[in-house]
């Protein structure tokens, strides 16, 4: 992926880490360029601001979009639409299989038209975690896990073989095999990077980890300061192919926790209370 940002606000900077230079888009430089309000934005909107700076092309992302995002502070809500490009896509097998089928169909169509089907690949990294095919046939015994995994492989052999083919056939596509763990757990413990680095035009570019995912628990990744959204299969496929996710500038609700939990009150009680309060907003 080429670094095509117009860099209208001159925010591209270089950070040297042990002698290795990394380019990045500086929010401090944006404040110095005449938009000091960036310093008071919620953390999540700062991540979105960096995303817009990095992908400013004058068409899908403009300088006015960046100003509108920072202008969120005026009313703490906005109807302005922005184009968000995540660093990666997370899928589970329930929605991932149709996506791989679509990619394979696109390759067939390109081949029939006389083109090179190998050009059809996800444009950003995609991880597919197989966790939606589990059936519990045996439990409460030492061999239950191995038995259930074996039965799962037998029942889904054709689907899993197809996904294995997809991992070998497509670039930027990885499959986490069955029996590894549930999607959002694997995302938290193994897939999240916090900061991504990639080569663009001969330079190393560093930027925050962000994602869209087709699992309803995708947003758990926000607990690691990684901005993530749950989306539908069509939106996920569009992101895979390099298309931005269109959204209105999101509202941000903050919670300030003070004191400590009383004896007998668990963290789960706290989470459920916060969730109930959010649902009333």
ABEGO torsion letter per residue (X at the ends): XBBABAGAAGABBBBBBGGBBBBBBBAAAAAAAGBAAAAABBAAAAAAAAAAAAABAGAABBAAAAAAAAAAAAAGBBABBBBBBBABBBBBAAAAAAAAAAAAAAAAAAAAAGBBAAABBBABBBBBBBAAABBBABBGBAAAAAAAAAAAAAAAAAAAAAAAAAAAABBGBBBBBBGAEBAAAAAAAAABAGBBBBBBGGBBBBBBBBBBBABAAAAAAAAAGBBBBBBBAAAAAAAAAGBBBBBBBBBBBBBBBBEBBBBGBBAAAAAAAAAAAAAAX
